[in-house]
Amino acid sequence: MIANIVEWRRMMMRSLEECRQQLDEVDRDIVRLFEQRMMVARDVARYKIAHALPVLDQSREEMVLASRVSMLKDGHFAGSVRALYECIMALSRQEQEGLLLEEGKDA
């Protein structure tokens, strides 16, 4: 019986380790894609500078939030995806505002 428990724990730990490795791989992709997204946000800021547009476009952000939530296969995560993209867009605005300040313009 004890041998079975030890084996079960070993299998669970292996499974946990495999899950953690998979999370590490997903996180690498997320970081790479986040960096790519922020570089595009800088391009958006340059466009906004050139065309005297404000950083915040509330209607665009609402559209993005609805769109990203609709991409889910499992609606259970809708609130989490909305919160994630609210955070991502806030960071994007900060990046854009920083670039506007570097260019000597008001955000």
Z-matrix of the N, CA and C atoms (Angstrom, degrees):
N
C 1 1.446
C 2 1.528 1 111.34
N 3 1.334 2 116.90 1 -46.96
C 4 1.462 3 120.62 2 179.58
C 5 1.522 4 110.29 3 -63.34
N 6 1.312 5 117.22 4 -39.26
C 7 1.465 6 120.39 5 177.67
C 8 1.520 7 110.36 6 -60.09
N 9 1.317 8 117.54 7 -39.16
C 10 1.464 9 121.14 8 177.92
C 11 1.524 10 111.42 9 -64.40
N 12 1.318 11 117.01 10 -40.48
C 13 1.464 12 121.25 11 178.71
C 14 1.522 13 110.06 12 -65.24
N 15 1.315 14 116.71 13 -43.75
C 16 1.466 15 120.88 14 178.50
C 17 1.523 16 109.99 15 -61.54
N 18 1.312 17 117.34 16 -44.99
C 19 1.467 18 121.32 17 178.63
C 20 1.527 19 110.74 18 -63.64
N 21 1.325 20 117.09 19 -41.57
C 22 1.458 21 121.31 20 178.94
C 23 1.530 22 110.28 21 -61.42
N 24 1.334 23 116.59 22 -44.90
C 25 1.468 24 120.47 23 178.26
C 26 1.525 25 111.11 24 -62.44
N 27 1.315 26 116.88 25 -41.19
C 28 1.457 27 121.31 26 178.60
C 29 1.532 28 109.81 27 -60.99
N 30 1.326 29 116.12 28 -44.09
C 31 1.462 30 120.44 29 179.04
C 32 1.526 31 110.92 30 -64.98
N 33 1.323 32 117.43 31 -40.62
C 34 1.461 33 121.23 32 179.28
C 35 1.522 34 110.47 33 -65.24
N 36 1.313 35 117.46 34 -41.17
C 37 1.457 36 121.09 35 179.10
C 38 1.520 37 110.86 36 -65.64
N 39 1.314 38 116.10 37 -40.44
C 40 1.454 39 119.91 38 177.46
C 41 1.530 40 109.13 39 -62.07
N 42 1.310 41 115.33 40 -44.04
C 43 1.451 42 120.24 41 178.89
C 44 1.530 43 110.69 42 -62.98
N 45 1.329 44 116.85 43 -41.47
C 46 1.451 45 121.33 44 177.26
C 47 1.520 46 110.05 45 -62.34
N 48 1.310 47 116.58 46 -44.43
C 49 1.464 48 120.43 47 179.45
C 50 1.527 49 110.68 48 -62.88
N 51 1.305 50 117.49 49 -40.71
C 52 1.467 51 120.83 50 177.26
C 53 1.527 52 110.66 51 -63.04
N 54 1.314 53 116.47 52 -40.87
C 55 1.466 54 120.19 53 177.21
C 56 1.526 55 110.62 54 -62.61
N 57 1.312 56 116.18 55 -42.68
C 58 1.466 57 119.96 56 179.56
C 59 1.526 58 111.25 57 -64.84
N 60 1.316 59 116.97 58 -39.29
C 61 1.463 60 120.09 59 176.75
C 62 1.525 61 110.63 60 -63.20
N 63 1.317 62 116.00 61 -40.54
C 64 1.460 63 119.89 62 178.36
C 65 1.530 64 110.19 63 -65.18
N 66 1.333 65 117.28 64 -40.85
C 67 1.462 66 120.48 65 176.10
C 68 1.526 67 111.06 66 -61.17
N 69 1.328 68 117.20 67 -41.10
C 70 1.464 69 120.83 68 177.85
C 71 1.526 70 110.90 69 -59.74
N 72 1.322 71 117.10 70 -42.16
C 73 1.464 72 121.25 71 178.78
C 74 1.525 73 110.92 72 -64.52
N 75 1.311 74 116.69 73 -44.79
C 76 1.464 75 121.01 74 178.70
C 77 1.529 76 109.67 75 -62.91
N 78 1.330 77 117.24 76 -42.21
C 79 1.459 78 120.86 77 179.39
C 80 1.527 79 111.77 78 -62.53
N 81 1.326 80 117.43 79 -38.17
C 82 1.471 81 119.80 80 176.23
C 83 1.526 82 110.02 81 -59.37
N 84 1.321 83 116.23 82 -43.34
C 85 1.466 84 120.21 83 178.26
C 86 1.524 85 111.08 84 -64.56
N 87 1.325 86 116.66 85 -43.15
C 88 1.463 87 120.51 86 -179.85
C 89 1.525 88 110.61 87 -60.86
N 90 1.323 89 117.46 88 -45.86
C 91 1.469 90 121.03 89 -179.25
C 92 1.525 91 110.50 90 -63.36
N 93 1.320 92 116.95 91 -44.03
C 94 1.469 93 120.66 92 178.96
C 95 1.530 94 110.53 93 -61.13
N 96 1.318 95 116.82 94 -45.36
C 97 1.461 96 120.98 95 -179.10
C 98 1.526 97 111.94 96 -70.70
N 99 1.331 98 117.20 97 -34.50
C 100 1.460 99 120.18 98 176.50
C 101 1.529 100 110.17 99 -63.65
N 102 1.324 101 115.79 100 -44.39
C 103 1.468 102 119.45 101 178.48
C 104 1.528 103 110.36 102 -60.73
N 105 1.308 104 116.54 103 -42.91
C 106 1.464 105 121.44 104 177.89
C 107 1.533 106 110.22 105 -61.40
N 108 1.327 107 116.65 106 -42.98
C 109 1.468 108 120.95 107 -179.75
C 110 1.526 109 110.64 108 -63.16
N 111 1.322 110 117.07 109 -41.02
C 112 1.460 111 120.27 110 -179.49
C 113 1.529 112 111.52 111 -67.67
N 114 1.317 113 117.47 112 -33.62
C 115 1.468 114 119.99 113 175.71
C 116 1.530 115 110.19 114 -65.45
N 117 1.311 116 116.72 115 -39.60
C 118 1.468 117 120.35 116 176.34
C 119 1.529 118 109.68 117 -65.75
N 120 1.330 119 117.67 118 -37.57
C 121 1.467 120 121.22 119 177.51
C 122 1.528 121 110.53 120 -59.85
N 123 1.319 122 116.68 121 -36.00
C 124 1.470 123 119.90 122 176.28
C 125 1.528 124 110.61 123 -65.92
N 126 1.322 125 116.74 124 -38.08
C 127 1.468 126 120.06 125 175.70
C 128 1.529 127 110.63 126 -63.87
N 129 1.331 128 116.10 127 -40.22
C 130 1.465 129 120.70 128 176.81
C 131 1.531 130 109.33 129 -60.80
N 132 1.320 131 117.07 130 -42.87
C 133 1.466 132 120.82 131 179.27
C 134 1.522 133 110.83 132 -61.21
N 135 1.312 134 116.97 133 -42.17
C 136 1.471 135 119.87 134 178.66
C 137 1.533 136 110.83 135 -61.70
N 138 1.318 137 116.29 136 -39.99
C 139 1.465 138 120.30 137 177.03
C 140 1.529 139 109.80 138 -63.44
N 141 1.333 140 116.15 139 -44.67
C 142 1.460 141 120.27 140 -179.33
C 143 1.524 142 111.27 141 -64.04
N 144 1.330 143 117.20 142 -37.09
C 145 1.463 144 120.77 143 176.29
C 146 1.521 145 109.49 144 -62.41
N 147 1.317 146 116.28 145 -48.58
C 148 1.465 147 121.07 146 -177.05
C 149 1.525 148 112.37 147 -63.53
N 150 1.329 149 117.06 148 -28.54
C 151 1.464 150 120.77 149 -176.29
C 152 1.531 151 112.95 150 -111.20
N 153 1.331 152 116.42 151 13.36
C 154 1.467 153 123.03 152 177.40
C 155 1.530 154 112.34 153 51.89
N 156 1.315 155 115.83 154 45.61
C 157 1.465 156 121.50 155 179.20
C 158 1.525 157 109.96 156 -99.86
N 159 1.327 158 117.44 157 150.02
C 160 1.468 159 119.92 158 177.58
C 161 1.529 160 110.92 159 -72.99
N 162 1.311 161 115.68 160 156.03
C 163 1.464 162 120.61 161 178.34
C 164 1.524 163 110.42 162 -64.72
N 165 1.316 164 116.69 163 -48.18
C 166 1.466 165 120.71 164 -175.49
C 167 1.525 166 111.13 165 -84.91
N 168 1.310 167 115.26 166 126.02
C 169 1.466 168 123.21 167 171.72
C 170 1.526 169 105.71 168 -123.97
N 171 1.328 170 115.44 169 89.49
C 172 1.462 171 121.58 170 -172.58
C 173 1.526 172 112.27 171 -57.87
N 174 1.318 173 117.85 172 -40.63
C 175 1.469 174 119.44 173 -179.04
C 176 1.524 175 110.74 174 -65.94
N 177 1.320 176 117.31 175 -37.88
C 178 1.467 177 120.91 176 176.88
C 179 1.528 178 109.94 177 -64.19
N 180 1.320 179 117.16 178 -43.40
C 181 1.462 180 119.84 179 -179.47
C 182 1.527 181 111.58 180 -63.69
N 183 1.318 182 117.54 181 -40.85
C 184 1.466 183 120.01 182 177.74
C 185 1.525 184 110.69 183 -63.82
N 186 1.333 185 116.03 184 -39.30
C 187 1.461 186 120.27 185 178.13
C 188 1.533 187 110.54 186 -63.94
N 189 1.327 188 116.52 187 -42.83
C 190 1.470 189 121.00 188 179.04
C 191 1.526 190 110.08 189 -62.69
N 192 1.321 191 117.20 190 -45.01
C 193 1.468 192 120.12 191 179.99
C 194 1.525 193 111.23 192 -59.29
N 195 1.317 194 116.51 193 -47.55
C 196 1.469 195 119.95 194 -179.98
C 197 1.524 196 110.71 195 -63.21
N 198 1.324 197 116.11 196 -40.34
C 199 1.465 198 120.74 197 -179.42
C 200 1.523 199 111.71 198 -64.20
N 201 1.329 200 116.53 199 -44.56
C 202 1.465 201 119.54 200 -177.39
C 203 1.524 202 111.45 201 -68.37
N 204 1.312 203 116.96 202 -37.31
C 205 1.464 204 120.15 203 176.70
C 206 1.526 205 109.57 204 -64.52
N 207 1.323 206 117.00 205 -38.36
C 208 1.469 207 120.12 206 -179.04
C 209 1.530 208 112.38 207 -68.96
N 210 1.316 209 118.04 208 -16.61
C 211 1.466 210 121.66 209 178.83
C 212 1.529 211 112.63 210 -75.69
N 213 1.315 212 116.45 211 -15.02
C 214 1.465 213 120.41 212 -177.00
C 215 1.520 214 112.23 213 -66.00
N 216 1.312 215 115.01 214 141.25
C 217 1.461 216 120.76 215 170.55
C 218 1.522 217 109.68 216 -82.91
N 219 1.333 218 116.41 217 -29.87
C 220 1.457 219 122.85 218 -177.88
C 221 1.525 220 108.86 219 -120.05
N 222 1.318 221 116.76 220 105.90
C 223 1.455 222 122.09 221 -177.99
C 224 1.517 223 114.04 222 -61.27
N 225 1.317 224 116.95 223 -12.55
C 226 1.462 225 121.66 224 178.38
C 227 1.532 226 110.86 225 -55.68
N 228 1.319 227 116.76 226 -29.99
C 229 1.460 228 121.36 227 -175.31
C 230 1.530 229 113.25 228 -94.41
N 231 1.331 230 118.15 229 10.64
C 232 1.471 231 121.63 230 -175.46
C 233 1.528 232 112.19 231 -56.33
N 234 1.317 233 117.59 232 -48.06
C 235 1.462 234 120.23 233 179.96
C 236 1.516 235 112.42 234 -62.71
N 237 1.319 236 115.85 235 -38.33
C 238 1.470 237 120.39 236 179.68
C 239 1.523 238 111.29 237 -68.86
N 240 1.317 239 117.08 238 -41.12
C 241 1.469 240 120.07 239 179.14
C 242 1.526 241 109.79 240 -66.59
N 243 1.310 242 116.52 241 -40.64
C 244 1.466 243 119.70 242 177.24
C 245 1.538 244 109.91 243 -60.39
N 246 1.326 245 117.38 244 -47.17
C 247 1.467 246 121.19 245 179.33
C 248 1.528 247 111.02 246 -62.54
N 249 1.329 248 116.76 247 -41.37
C 250 1.461 249 121.23 248 178.61
C 251 1.525 250 110.77 249 -59.30
N 252 1.328 251 116.71 250 -47.92
C 253 1.461 252 119.41 251 -177.50
C 254 1.520 253 112.57 252 -73.67
N 255 1.321 254 118.15 253 -28.25
C 256 1.464 255 119.33 254 172.34
C 257 1.525 256 109.45 255 -61.86
N 258 1.318 257 116.50 256 -41.59
C 259 1.465 258 121.64 257 178.37
C 260 1.530 259 110.87 258 -67.35
N 261 1.315 260 116.76 259 -46.72
C 262 1.468 261 121.00 260 179.53
C 263 1.524 262 110.44 261 -59.05
N 264 1.327 263 116.64 262 -44.26
C 265 1.468 264 119.03 263 -178.72
C 266 1.523 265 111.47 264 -69.84
N 267 1.331 266 118.20 265 -32.95
C 268 1.463 267 120.48 266 175.23
C 269 1.530 268 110.13 267 -63.80
N 270 1.321 269 116.91 268 -42.45
C 271 1.468 270 120.65 269 177.01
C 272 1.524 271 110.90 270 -65.45
N 273 1.305 272 116.70 271 -37.51
C 274 1.459 273 121.39 272 177.46
C 275 1.532 274 110.36 273 -63.33
N 276 1.331 275 116.58 274 -43.79
C 277 1.471 276 120.02 275 177.53
C 278 1.525 277 110.65 276 -62.51
N 279 1.336 278 116.93 277 -41.49
C 280 1.470 279 119.82 278 177.85
C 281 1.522 280 110.63 279 -59.37
N 282 1.315 281 116.13 280 -43.65
C 283 1.466 282 120.60 281 178.90
C 284 1.524 283 110.37 282 -62.12
N 285 1.328 284 116.27 283 -44.28
C 286 1.462 285 120.51 284 179.48
C 287 1.526 286 111.01 285 -64.61
N 288 1.333 287 116.82 286 -43.41
C 289 1.465 288 120.54 287 178.65
C 290 1.524 289 110.96 288 -62.73
N 291 1.325 290 116.71 289 -38.85
C 292 1.461 291 120.43 290 176.80
C 293 1.516 292 112.02 291 -61.71
N 294 1.314 293 116.24 292 -41.81
C 295 1.464 294 120.15 293 178.50
C 296 1.525 295 110.45 294 -67.30
N 297 1.320 296 117.22 295 -39.21
C 298 1.465 297 120.15 296 176.72
C 299 1.522 298 110.79 297 -60.75
N 300 1.330 299 117.13 298 -40.99
C 301 1.464 300 120.57 299 178.49
C 302 1.524 301 111.23 300 -66.75
N 303 1.331 302 116.51 301 -38.74
C 304 1.467 303 120.41 302 176.62
C 305 1.521 304 110.70 303 -60.63
N 306 1.314 305 115.46 304 -34.66
C 307 1.462 306 120.81 305 -179.23
C 308 1.531 307 111.53 306 -82.84
N 309 1.350 308 116.90 307 -1.22
C 310 1.453 309 120.74 308 177.38
C 311 1.513 310 114.20 309 80.11
N 312 1.321 311 116.99 310 24.54
C 313 1.459 312 120.94 311 -179.38
C 314 1.517 313 109.13 312 -118.09
N 315 1.317 314 116.40 313 157.83
C 316 1.467 315 120.96 314 175.90
C 317 1.512 316 109.79 315 -80.09
N 318 1.341 317 115.40 316 142.60
C 319 1.462 318 120.30 317 176.23
C 320 1.495 319 106.89 318 -80.10
